[in-house]
Amino acid sequence: MTHPSPGQIGYLQLPARDVARSAAFYAAVFGWSADAGSGGFTAPGMIGQFSTDLAPAAGGPVLWICVDRMEPALARVAEAGGTVRGRPWLDGGERWLAEADDPAGTRIGLVAEVRVAQPQPLIAVRDVEASSRWYQEVLGFTSDHGGPEYERLLAGGVLVLQLHQREVGHHHGRIGGADGAPGAGMLLWFGEVADFDGVVERAGRVGAPVTLPPHRNPPEGGGNGPGHREIWITDPDGYTVVVASPDGEAWEPAGG
């Protein structure tokens, strides 16, 4: 790394109760290169060291670290021994912010860029596992969930298709539809919608029939799963349209 420019923060000391544990946490969550023995680490544009000589900082300056997507980053925080401090919030319509404590108890912030709304089709199928194998074989998708009731299929790490067993209700009821009904067995799903509350307001303004009012998926106290909010509405042609806030936007502590 070249020497930092004057005024630039170029070296960071982070408090640690257990250097190896802190090194593993920042490596797992943010991809930093860390030496569990010496405590030294390398982050994008910065080097530093974990130190047991410093007291964890629960207040005062907060280190905000950029992540690609909020939901998997929050999951990594929990898995690596940190604590997520409540749900993410939208900052100026441009970024998602969330706070967490690292294993030593130091407060850190996570920043994720707002993504544009994107289609995430969900289709009702007779055999989820057989359909998943077909899409993986024919189109090269990869499984991100698995099981006989529901599947998420990725392409290049991006969710491109969801499969749902047509007879299973989960929190929303059977989605297969009656034979011959418009859009039977298919939902138009738009996820990663940062302006979720705005969508709800505009749907009401145009009088869109509401199949399911805004709700958390999974329900409150049901774990995190996608940890987002959804609204199910009907378009003018009778197709069901599902709009979902970004995964992790409705994060809740373990155990609800």
N, C-alpha and C positions, 0 to 999 in steps of 0.2 A: 504494500500500500504506500503511495506517495505521501510525503509530509502534508498534513492538513493546511489549508489556507488560514491566514491570520483571522482569528475570531471564530473559526469553525470548531465544533466539538469533535475531537479526534480520539480521545481516550476516555474510557468509562470504567469506574470501579463500582461493582455491585455487591451489596451485602449478601453473605451466605452463612447459613448455620452449618450446612454440609456442602462442601465445594463440589463433590462428585454428584450429589443430587441436583444442585442448581445447574451444573454443567449439562447434565442429562436433560433437564427440563427445557432449557433454552435451545438445545440442539434439537429436541423432539418437536417443540412448538414452532420455532422460528427458523430452524435450519442453521443456526450458528455453529461454527466449528469451535469446539471447546476441548481443552485438555483437563481431564478430571484430576490429574496429579498436581500440576502447577497452578491450575485455576485460570490460566490465560484463555482468552477466547478471541475469535475474529468474527465480526458481523459486517454486513455490507457498509463500506465506508468508514469503519471504525474498528479499533481493537480495544481490549480491556482485560479486566481480571476480576474474578470472584474472590472476595476477601471475607474472612471470618473476623477481621478486626473492626468491621463496620457494623453498626446496628441496623437491622431492617427498617425501612422507611415506610410506615403506613400512611404518613401525611407528608406535606411538603411537595417538592418537585416530583412530577410523575413522568416516567419514561414511556412515550407513546411509540409503539412499534407497528409497522405496516404489515398486513397479511393479505393474501390473495383473496380469500373468501372467509367470512366470519364464522359460519357454522362449523366447518371442520377445524378451524383454529381453536374455537371454544372447546370442542371435544378433545383436542390435543392437550389443552390446558388441564382439563379434569383428569385425563388419563395419565399425565406426566406428574401429577402430585400438586398442581396448583388449585386455586379456588376461583370460580367465576363469580363476579360481584354483580349479580342481577342481569337483566336483559339488555341487549344492545339498543342504542337510540340513534335516530337519524339526525345528522348535523348539517343543517343548511341545505338539505336535499342533495348533498354531494358525497357524503361519506357516512359509514356506519361506525359508531364508537362503542366500545365495551371496556369495562375495567375488570382486572383480575389480580389476585395475589399470587406471587411465585412461591415456591416451597419454603423460602425463608420468611415470608410474610411481607415482602416488599410490594407495594402497589405498582402495577404497570397498566398501560392502556393499549388496546388493540384498535387498529384503524383499517377499515376495508373500504375500497372504492365502491360507490353505488353502481350497480350493473343495469343495463337496459333490460326492459321486459323481454322475455324470451318464451317461445312456445315449448311446452314439455308434454307432448301427447300421452294420454292414458287410454288404453283400449281394453275392453272386457274380452276375456278368452276362456275357453273351456279348460285348458290344462296349462297353468302358468309355467311350470318347469319345462314342459315340452316346447312351448312357444319361446321361452328364454333360450333353450338350446338352439332352436332354429335361427333366431336372430343373431346369436353369437356365432353360429356356424356360417350363415349366409352373409351377414354384414360386418362381422368382426367386432360386434359390441362386447362389452365386458359387464359382468354382473356386479351390482353394488348393493344387493340385498339378499336375493335368493329365497327359496321356500315355495310352498304350494299355493299360497294365497296372493302374494304380491311380489313384484320384481321391479327394480330400477336398472335400466341398461344405459351404459355410458359409452361415449366415443371420444377418445382423447381426453378422458377425465370429465367430460361434459355430459350431463343427463340429457338423453335424446328420446327416450321412450320408457313408458311405464306400462306394466302388464298387471291386470287385476282379474282374479277369478270371479266370473260373472255372478255366482251364487252367494258370495261372501259379502256381508254387509259392512263389517268394521264399524266406524263411527258415523257413516253416512248412509247406510242402507244399500240394498242391492242395486247395482248399476247396469245390469244387463238390459233392462228396458223391455217393453212388449214388442213382439215380432212386428216389424213393419213400421214402428214408430220412428219419427225423425231422429236420426243420430243414435239409434238403438245400439247400446254397447260401446259408444265412443264419447269421450269428453274432450273438449278443447281446453287445454290446461295451460295457463300462463303463469309462470313462477318468477321469483326474483323481482317482484313488483314493489319498488320502494314506496311509491305513493299509494299504498293499500287503502288508507282511509279516504283518499280522494276518489279512488275507484268506487268504494262503497257509496260515497255521496253522489257521484255522477250516475251510478246505476239506479239509485232512488229517484234522481231527477228525471230520468227518461222513462221511469215506470217499468224497469226490467223485472219480470217475475223472479222472485227469490226462492230457489229450491232449498238452500240451507243458508241461514243468516251467518254473519261473521262469527267464526269460532276458531279455537286453537286446535291444531293437529300435532300430537294427540291431545285429548282433553286435559284441562288443568289437573295436575297431579298424576298424569299418565306417563311420566318420563319425558325425554326430550325428542327422540325420533327426529323428524324434520324440524320440530320446534318453531313452526310458523303459524300464521293465521290464514284462513281461507274464507271465501264467500263463493257460493254456487248460485249462478243465475241462469236464466234462459234467454237465448237470443231471439230475434224476430222469426226465425225459421224453426224454432223448437229445439235447437241444439243446446246442450248443457255446456256452459262456460264456467270454468273454475279459475279464480284469480287467487294467487297465493303470495304472501309477503316473503321476503328472503328467508331461507332456512336459517334458524337460530335467532330470528328477530324476537320470538316469544320464548326465549331461553328461560328455564327455571331451574333452581337448585335441585340436586339429586334428591329424590323422595318427595318432590312437589312442595 
